[in-house]
Amino acid sequence: MQLLEEPKQVKRTISYGRHEERVLNMEDYLMDHYGYDRSQLHKVLVRERYHQIRMV
């Protein structure tokens, strides 16, 4: 009998339209500023926004 292991990571893709090049530039700037990779930056910003909304 084989036990199914939960994946160690869940990967998701973010798509950007051609007109959103500025967003990619903003991400690059913020990653450099904070020293995060794209994944870390995204998670930190999602958590911050979540906490802002939940505090209302």
Stockholm file with secondary structure:
# STOCKHOLM 1.0

chainA/1-56         MQLLEEPKQVKRTISYGRHEERVLNMEDYLMDHYGYDRSQLHKVLVRERYHQIRMV
#=GR chainA/1-56 SS CCCCCCCSCCCCCCCCCGGGHHHHHHHHHHHHHHTCCHHHHHHHHHHHHHHHHHTC
#=GC SS_cons        CCCCCCCSCCCCCCCCCGGGHHHHHHHHHHHHHHTCCHHHHHHHHHHHHHHHHHTC
//
